[in-house]
Amino acid sequence: MDLFEKVSEDIKNAMKAKDKVALESLRNIKKYFLEAKTAPGANDELSDDAALKIIQKLVKQGKDAAEVYKSQNRDDLADAELAQVKVMEVYLPKQMTPEELEAALKEIIAQVGAEGPKDMGKVMGAANKALSGKAEGRAISEVVKKLLN
């Protein structure tokens, strides 16, 4: 069962369970999946990799929106966003711990032969490719900066 089918099945389960947060989140995911499937050149197909990228993007947007709401003292809206993010994160691969991330980045820095902040672009390119889906770009960037300085 691919990710698209899994989300569709989980929508049915959320309806039966009357879980409004999950239902809203899953319908939002499915909407983006359908847009991607019907985009020009997609041939009505959506790979799991493309689906994961869509979910990652939605999770990032949700977290960013929650931060904005918190900065404006709208905890009610922030909590709603974070509840939806929690539903979406179920479909993502397990995220790396900070320790695992640092160890993986040290290995990548050694492979690339980076010596200082000027080599950050090389490291980020390799790191984003190797750690795609396992860590957020922002977290990768912060750790790379720390390690190269």
Secondary structure as GFF3:
##gff-version 3
##sequence-region A 1 149
A	DSSP	alpha_helix	3	17	.	.	.	ID=ss1
A	DSSP	alpha_helix	20	37	.	.	.	ID=ss2
A	DSSP	alpha_helix	48	71	.	.	.	ID=ss3
A	DSSP	alpha_helix	75	89	.	.	.	ID=ss4
A	DSSP	alpha_helix	98	112	.	.	.	ID=ss5
A	DSSP	three_ten_helix	117	119	.	.	.	ID=ss6
A	DSSP	alpha_helix	120	130	.	.	.	ID=ss7
A	DSSP	alpha_helix	137	148	.	.	.	ID=ss8
###
